[in-house]
Each structure stands twice: as structure tokens, then as C-alpha cells.
């Protein structure tokens, strides 16, 4: 098995975790308005590059240290006999179906993130409506002044 990339030795785990992103299939892109997403155990993926191109399956294991995935059905026969799972880099797959068991992930995909964030968005929307209404009032006043001046 390949050693870890020397450039990534001192990268913290949460940053290395973000490097496990893969592009979404076209239907999912339209549905969730996102281009990429972190691959999670249970997602269904399709390999788009390499020896296993065109084959798909469910993600069985995610190796954050090496940035690779183990996909159901992707196995190689060893010289001495037996089967070994083939690690496939996360950038070489496309997500075709999402595992939405995690509530945080499903909220984030819907555009909410944390539940508190939705409340803050509503408050911002109300403030924007108020400022937009105030801007309309000032433009109406300016129009009246122009009409009076032209008469």
C-alpha cells in the first residue's frame, strides 16, 4: 500500500477530511444546487477514471489518511490467492446516490446547516425586506419632487 503523501503529514485531520470531496451526478447537482460533496460511508458512487472506470457500487470504507475509498465489489485477486479491496481515490469517483442518515448532513444539503442558522437566515431576510421597503419610499419621494419641479 502506498505511503501517505509527505505534503499531507502535518495537515490536521479535519482539513484532510475535507479533501475527500467528489463531484455529484447531474441529477443531484440540480436537486441540491451543489457541485461537490464529501464522500461518506453508504454513498453510492460511480468510478469515472482508472482501471474500474464505469463500475459503480456502495462505499464500504473511507480512508481519510490516504484519501481513498473502498467500494463494494471492487476487488483484486492476490498472487498467493485471496481477494483484496482496491483503494480508489475520492477524486476519481462521482456520487450517484447520497446516504442521508446523518441529520446534520441532510440539513446542510437542504441549505440549512445547523438548525440555528435557519433562524438567522429568516432574521436577515426580514431586515432585507425592511431596507428594501425604505429604499422604495425614498425613490417615490424623489419622483414626486421631480414631478413638482417640472410643473
N, C-alpha and C positions, 0 to 999 in steps of 0.2 A: 504494500500500500504506500502511496506517495506521502512524503512528509508534508508538514504544514508549510505554507509559503512563508519564507523568512520575514517578509514585509508585514505579515499579519500576527507575528508572535506577540507583539506588545499591544495589539489592539484589544480593547476591552470586550467582554462577552456581548454586551448589549449592542455595541457597534457592529461586531461580527455577525450578530443575529440579523441585522438589517440588510446584510449583504446576500441574504438568501432569497432575494426577490426574483420573481418570474413574471413574464407577461401574461395577461389574461386573454382568453379566447374572445373573438369578436362579439359574441352574444353577451358575455359577461361584461365586456367593456361598455357596451351600450346600456346595460342594465344598471351598473354601479358607477358609471362615469369615472372609472379609474383605469389606468394603463397597466400598472404593475401592482403586485401584492406579494407579501411574504408567504412562502410555501409552508404549509403546516401538515402534520401527520393526518391522513384521512382525506386530503385533497386528491382529486383525480387529475392526472397530468398526461400530456402527450409529448413525446420526445421529438424535437424539431431538428437536432443536429447529432451527428455521430453515427456509430455503428447501429444503434437501435432506433434510428430515425423512423417516424411513422407509427411506432408502437406506443401504446398507452397503458395506463394502469393506475392503481391507487398507491399513494405514498405510504410506505410502511415505516420508514425511519428517516429522520433528518439529522445529519451530522454537521453541526454548526462550526466545528473546528476546521473541517476541510471544505465546507460549503457545498456538500454533496447530498444527494438523496438516494435512498434505496427504494426502488419501485417494485411493486408486486409483479412477478413473472419475468423480471429482467435478471436472469442468472446465467452464469458461465460455468462450463464444466472444467474442473481442475485436472491437471495432468495425472495426478495419482488417483483420480476418481473423486466423486462427490461434486456437489454444487456450491457455488459461492455467489452471493448477491453482488451485482455490479454497481459501483457508485457512479452516479450521473450528476454532473454539476448543475446547480439550480438555474443557471442562466441558459441552459440548453433545453429547457422544457417550457411548455405553455400550459397554464392551468385551464382545464376544461370544466371542472365542477368543484365547488367550494365546500369545505367542511364548516358548517355554521353552528356547531355545538357550543362554541365559546360565545357567550353573550356579549362580551366586550368587542370581539371581532365583528359580530353581526351588527352591533350598534355603530361601530366605526364605518362599516361599509354603507350603512343607510345614511351616513353623513352626520351622525350624532356624536360619535366618540363616547366620552363619558356622559352619563345622564345629566350631569350639571351643565355641560356645555350646551345642551339643547335649550335650557332655560336662559342662558346668557345670550344665545342667538336670538331668542324671542325679544329680549330686552333691547338688543341692538336694532332689531327690525322696527320696534316701536319708536326708538329715538330717531331712526332714519325717516320714518313717516312724519314725525313731528317737524323735523328740519325741512323736509320736502314741502310740507304744508306752509311753513313760514316763508320759504323761498317763493312759493306761488303768490302769497299775499303781497310781497314786495314787488313782484313783477306786475301785478294788477294795479298797484298804486302808481308805478312808473308809467304804465299805459294811460291811466286817467290823466296824469299830469301832462303827457304829450298831447292828448286829445284836447285838453283845455288850452294849451299853449297854441295849438294850430287853429283854434276857433277864434 
